[in-house]
């Protein structure tokens, strides 16, 4: 099987020009677009919590304000969240008694005091206390820090809701939208505060890049499948091990799917550099998602998804026959696959067990939970088993079509008629009748 896998890889690599045009050129173009997005986020002042206000009196991104933090030996997760903004210089203070004095002397522009029981309150489902000392002049800095803490609070809230089997809509049962009948514009589009309050984890921590990560796995296997399973390629295969040949070719398709997805993720990590601070809140949200603690498990989820994609494509292309027919079959599925992943990531199905049995959607739903730092081994196992099970049946269907199109090796022994004892007796009887 390994030999067939290597042969399949070489078949795809042979046409490097087509491989470049169909796979890697679009990836590079999209990466260039992401680079422009990254540069715009780093230079944009309007979307930053610490941007200059209209009157010019706010804190500019080029100026670093000094913020003191009293942790009382806890609140590490909140401190890490605060430190994602590089336009602020944070100073750790051991004693709360010195905070007022430093504020009066102008050594601090703002100070944050985390209650000594903050971590215990968060773990037990209660409210952790945070005090914010400000000078009353730098409103932009104060609002930026408060918004950052509010975002941290929403993360904790979404995690608690997910653990309880609910989502953000549980605490927001009614949405009211105002429509200006004269201008025909949704007034909520101009209310950024409301949009941030209703933001989901998907919007906040860069779940869109997880969506694209899985979507690029689908795109990466289309051309290899078309190159390996069309009728003109299969009709030239002579083998007495069709199952091993099919499995080797399918593994090659899965390999290119995984490679394509990992290349995209590597480019995103390189562009956004998640372990460096960001001066823009939205860029910080993206980087927080890219450095999520459970990101390795999200990447591991690529294996069952790539197996499902590869087996489905091998079956679909083999069944369609020609290159053009198979291409017409796979192209419309690009939108469907993207929508399925999007539904899984954004819908917030929570603890609905049946969702984890639905292929593709279950990967998106599982990724949402993992982004919320909610690891449920039952859901993970069900998702993996479901995807691999569907991949197995797709492979079985593909094998039936594959056997019809490949050729069995020529065997001389099978072409020579063999005469049995019964056949000999019958022939002798026929000879005697003829003589008579």
C-alpha positions in Angstrom: 0.0 0.0 0.0 2.9 2.4 0.8 4.2 1.8 -2.7 0.9 2.7 -4.3 0.8 5.8 -2.1 4.2 6.9 -3.3 3.2 6.3 -6.9 0.0 8.3 -6.5 2.0 11.2 -5.0 4.4 11.1 -8.0 1.5 11.2 -10.4 0.2 14.4 -8.9 3.6 16.0 -8.6 4.3 15.3 -12.3 2.1 18.1 -13.5 3.6 20.8 -11.4 2.2 23.7 -13.5 -1.4 22.6 -13.0 -0.8 21.9 -9.3 0.6 25.4 -8.9 -2.2 27.1 -10.7 -5.0 25.2 -9.1 -3.7 24.9 -5.5 -0.8 27.1 -4.5 -1.4 30.2 -6.5 -4.9 30.8 -5.0 -3.4 30.1 -1.6 -0.7 32.7 -2.0 -3.2 35.3 -3.4 -5.4 34.7 -0.4 -2.4 35.0 1.9 -1.6 38.3 0.4 -5.1 39.5 1.2 -4.6 38.4 4.8 -1.3 40.3 4.9 -3.2 43.5 3.9 -5.8 42.8 6.5 -3.1 42.4 9.1 -1.4 45.6 8.1 -4.6 47.5 8.1 -5.5 46.3 11.6 -2.1 47.3 12.9 -2.4 50.8 11.5 -6.1 51.4 11.9 -7.0 53.8 14.7 -10.7 53.7 14.5 -11.1 50.1 15.6 -8.7 50.3 18.5 -9.8 50.8 22.1 -6.9 53.1 22.5 -7.3 55.1 19.3 -7.3 58.9 19.3 -10.7 60.4 19.7 -12.3 63.0 17.4 -11.2 66.0 19.5 -7.6 64.7 19.6 -7.7 64.6 23.4 -7.7 60.8 23.7 -4.7 58.5 24.0 -2.9 57.9 20.7 -1.6 54.5 19.7 1.8 56.0 19.4 1.8 57.0 23.1 2.2 54.4 25.8 0.1 54.9 28.9 1.3 53.3 32.2 -1.2 51.0 33.9 -0.5 49.4 37.3 -1.8 46.0 38.2 -2.2 44.6 41.7 -2.8 40.9 41.3 -2.9 39.8 44.9 -1.3 36.5 43.7 -4.1 35.5 41.4 -5.9 36.6 38.2 -3.2 35.4 35.8 -5.7 34.7 33.0 -7.0 38.3 33.2 -3.5 39.7 33.3 -2.6 37.8 30.1 -5.7 39.2 28.5 -4.8 42.8 29.4 -1.3 42.4 28.1 -2.3 41.6 24.5 -2.5 45.4 23.9 1.0 46.7 23.3 0.0 50.4 23.4 -0.1 50.2 27.2 2.9 49.8 29.5 1.9 47.6 32.4 3.6 47.8 35.8 3.1 45.1 38.4 2.5 46.5 41.9 2.9 44.4 45.0 0.9 46.5 47.4 -2.4 48.2 47.0 -1.5 50.9 49.5 0.9 52.5 47.0 -1.6 52.8 44.2 -3.2 56.0 45.4 0.1 57.6 46.0 1.4 56.6 42.5 -1.7 58.0 40.9 -1.4 61.3 42.7 2.3 61.6 41.7 1.4 60.9 38.0 3.4 57.7 37.9 0.3 55.8 36.7 -2.4 56.8 34.3 -4.6 54.0 35.5 -4.5 51.1 38.0 -6.2 47.8 38.2 -6.6 45.9 41.5 -7.7 42.2 41.2 -9.4 40.9 44.3 -7.5 38.2 46.2 -10.4 35.7 45.8 -10.8 36.5 42.0 -9.7 33.0 40.8 -11.8 31.2 43.4 -14.9 33.2 42.4 -14.4 32.5 38.7 -13.9 28.7 39.3 -17.0 28.5 41.4 -19.3 30.3 39.0 -19.4 33.6 41.0 -18.3 37.1 40.2 -14.7 38.1 40.6 -14.1 41.7 41.8 -11.8 44.1 39.9 -11.2 47.7 40.9 -10.2 50.3 38.3 -8.4 53.5 39.5 -8.4 56.3 36.9 -7.4 60.0 36.9 -10.7 61.2 35.4 -9.0 62.7 32.3 -7.9 59.9 30.0 -11.4 58.5 29.1 -10.1 56.7 26.0 -7.6 54.7 28.1 -10.3 53.9 30.8 -12.8 52.8 28.2 -10.2 50.7 26.3 -9.3 48.8 29.5 -12.9 48.3 30.5 -13.7 47.0 27.0 -10.8 44.6 27.2 -12.1 43.3 30.6 -15.6 43.1 29.2 -14.3 40.9 26.4 -12.6 38.7 29.0 -15.9 38.5 30.9 -17.8 37.4 27.8 -15.3 34.6 27.2 -15.9 33.4 30.8 -19.7 33.7 30.3 -19.7 31.8 27.0 -17.6 29.0 28.6 -20.0 28.8 31.5 -23.0 28.7 29.1 -21.4 26.0 27.0 -20.7 23.9 30.1 -24.3 24.2 31.1 -25.6 23.3 27.6 -26.7 26.8 26.6 -25.3 29.5 24.3 -25.3 33.3 24.3 -28.9 33.5 23.0 -30.1 32.0 26.4 -29.3 35.3 28.2 -30.4 37.4 25.2 -33.8 36.0 24.3 -35.1 39.1 22.5 -33.3 41.1 19.8 -34.7 44.5 18.9 -33.7 46.1 15.6 -34.7 49.7 14.7 -35.3 50.5 11.0 -35.1 54.1 9.7 -38.0 54.0 7.2 -36.6 57.2 5.5 -33.1 56.0 4.8 -33.8 52.2 4.9 -30.8 51.5 7.0 -30.6 49.3 10.0 -29.8 51.6 13.0 -28.0 48.8 14.7 -25.3 48.9 12.0 -24.2 52.2 13.5 -24.2 51.0 17.1 -20.9 49.3 17.6 -21.4 48.9 21.3 -24.5 46.7 20.8 -22.7 44.6 18.2 -19.8 44.0 20.6 -22.2 43.1 23.4 -24.0 40.5 21.3 -20.7 39.1 19.8 -20.2 35.4 20.0 -17.0 33.5 20.6 -16.8 33.0 16.8 -16.5 36.7 16.2 -14.3 37.4 19.2 -11.4 35.0 19.1 -10.8 34.5 15.4 -13.0 31.4 14.8 -13.1 32.5 11.1 -9.6 31.3 10.7 -10.5 27.8 12.0 -13.3 27.8 9.4 -10.8 28.7 6.7 -8.4 26.1 8.0 -10.9 23.2 7.5 -12.1 24.7 4.2 -8.7 24.8 2.7 -8.4 21.0 3.5 -11.4 20.5 1.2 -9.9 22.7 -1.5 -6.5 21.0 -1.3 -7.8 17.6 -2.3 -9.9 18.5 -5.3 -7.2 18.6 -8.0 -5.4 15.4 -6.7 -8.7 13.5 -6.8 -9.4 14.7 -10.3 -5.8 13.7 -11.3 -6.0 10.2 -9.8 -9.5 8.9 -10.2 -10.8 9.9 -13.7 -11.6 7.1 -16.2 -8.6 7.8 -18.4 -6.2 7.2 -15.5 -8.0 4.2 -14.1 -8.4 2.4 -17.4 -4.6 2.1 -17.7 -4.2 0.4 -14.3 -3.6 -3.3 -14.3 -3.7 -4.9 -10.8 -4.9 -7.8 -8.8 -4.9 -5.6 -5.6 -7.6 -3.0 -6.4 -8.3 -2.3 -2.7 -4.7 -1.5 -1.9 -4.3 0.7 -5.0 -7.5 2.6 -4.1 -6.4 3.1 -0.5 -3.0 4.3 -1.6 -4.5 6.9 -4.0 -7.0 8.0 -1.4 -4.2 8.5 1.1 -2.5 10.7 -1.4 -5.6 12.9 -1.7 -5.8 13.1 2.1 -2.1 14.0 2.2 -2.6 17.0 -0.1 -5.7 18.1 1.8 -3.8 18.1 5.1 -0.8 19.8 3.5 -2.9 22.5 2.0 -4.6 23.2 5.3 -1.4 23.2 7.3 0.2 25.6 4.8 -2.7 28.0 5.2 -2.4 27.8 9.0 1.3 28.3 8.9 0.9 31.4 6.7 -1.7 32.8 9.1 0.5 32.2 12.1 3.4 33.9 10.3 1.3 36.9 9.3 -0.4 37.5 12.6 2.4 36.3 14.9 0.1 35.4 17.7 2.7 35.4 20.5 3.5 39.1 20.0 1.3 41.8 21.5 -1.1 43.8 19.3 -2.1 47.4 19.4 -5.5 46.7 18.0 -8.2 44.9 19.9 -9.5 42.9 16.9 -6.1 41.8 16.0 -5.6 40.8 19.6 -8.8 38.7 19.3 -7.4 36.9 16.3 -4.1 36.2 18.0 -5.9 34.9 21.1 -7.8 32.4 18.9 -4.6 31.3 17.1 -2.8 30.7 20.4 -5.7 28.8 22.1 -4.6 26.2 24.5 -6.6 23.5 22.7 -5.5 24.5 19.2 -3.5 21.2 18.9 -6.7 19.2 19.3 -8.4 21.4 16.6 -5.5 20.6 14.3 -5.8 16.9 15.1 -9.5 17.1 14.0 -8.1 17.7 10.6 -7.3 13.9 10.3 -10.9 12.5 10.3 -12.1 15.4 8.2 -9.4 14.9 5.6 -10.2 11.1 5.6 -13.8 11.9 4.9 -13.1 14.4 2.2 -10.6 12.1 0.5 -12.8 9.0 0.4 -15.8 11.0 -0.7 -13.9 12.6 -3.6 -12.4 9.2 -4.6 -15.9 7.8 -4.8 -17.5 10.8 -6.5 -14.8 11.2 -9.2 -14.6 7.5 -9.9 -18.4 7.3 -10.3 -18.6 10.4 -12.6 -15.9 9.0 -14.9 -14.5 11.9 -17.0 -12.5 14.8 -15.8 -15.2 17.4 -16.8 -18.1 15.5 -15.3 -16.2 15.0 -12.0 -15.2 18.6 -11.9 -18.8 19.7 -12.5 -19.8 17.5 -9.6 -17.2 18.8 -7.1 -17.3 22.5 -7.9 -20.8 23.2 -6.5 -19.9 21.3 -3.3 -17.3 24.0 -2.5 -20.1 26.3 -1.2 -21.9 23.5 0.6 -18.9 22.3 2.5 -18.1 25.8 3.6 -21.6 26.3 4.8 -21.6 23.1 6.7 -18.4 24.1 8.6 -19.8 27.6 9.1 -23.0 26.2 10.6 -21.1 24.0 13.0 -18.8 26.8 14.2 -21.4 29.6 14.5 -24.6 27.8 15.5 -23.6 27.0 19.0 -25.4 23.7 19.3 -23.7 23.1 22.7 -24.6 19.7 24.2 -26.9 18.5 21.5 -25.4 15.1 21.1 -27.0 14.3 17.7 -25.1 17.1 16.1 -21.8 15.3 16.7 -23.0 12.5 14.5 -23.4 14.7 11.5 -20.2 14.7 9.4 -18.4 18.1 8.7 -20.9 20.0 10.9 -19.6 18.0 13.9 -16.1 19.1 13.3 -17.2 22.8 13.3 -19.2 22.3 16.5 -16.3 20.5 18.2 -13.9 23.3 17.2 -16.2 25.9 18.7 -16.1 24.1 22.0 -12.4 23.7 21.9 -12.0 27.5 21.2 -14.0 28.1 24.3 -11.5 25.9 26.2 -14.3 23.3 26.7 -12.8 19.9 26.2 -15.4 17.1 26.2 -13.9 13.8 25.4 -17.2 12.2 24.7 -18.0 14.7 22.0 -14.5 14.4 20.6 -14.7 10.6 20.4 -18.2 10.6 18.9 -17.1 13.2 16.3 -14.0 11.2 15.3 -15.8 7.9 15.1 -18.6 9.5 13.1 -16.2 11.0 10.5 -14.1 7.8 10.2 -17.3 5.7 9.9 -18.6 7.8 7.0 -15.2 7.7 5.4 -15.2 3.9 5.6 -18.5 3.6 3.8 -17.4 6.2 1.2 -14.4 4.0 0.6 -16.5 0.9 0.2 -18.7 2.6 -2.4 -15.6 3.9 -4.2 -14.1 0.4 -4.2 -17.2 -1.0 -6.1 -16.7 1.7 -8.8 -13.0 1.3 -8.8 -13.1 -2.4 -9.5 -15.3 -1.8 -12.6 -12.7 0.5 -14.2 -9.3 -1.1 -13.5 -8.1 -4.2 -15.4 -7.1 -7.6 -13.9 -3.7 -8.9 -14.9 -3.6 -11.4 -17.9 -3.2 -15.0 -16.6 -2.4 -17.8 -19.2 -3.8 -20.5 -16.8 -7.1 -18.8 -16.8 -7.3 -18.7 -20.6 -6.6 -22.5 -21.1 -9.8 -24.6 -20.9 -9.5 -27.4 -18.3 -11.2 -30.7 -19.1 -12.8 -32.6 -16.2 -13.5 -36.4 -16.0 -17.2 -35.8 -16.8 -16.3 -33.8 -19.8 -14.0 -36.7 -21.1 -16.8 -39.3 -20.7 -19.3 -37.1 -22.6 -16.8 -36.5 -25.4 -16.2 -40.3 -25.8 -19.9 -40.9 -25.9 -20.3 -38.3 -28.6 -17.5 -40.0 -30.7 -19.1 -43.4 -30.5 -22.5 -42.0 -31.6 -20.9 -40.4 -34.5 -19.2 -43.7 -35.6 -22.5 -45.5 -35.4 
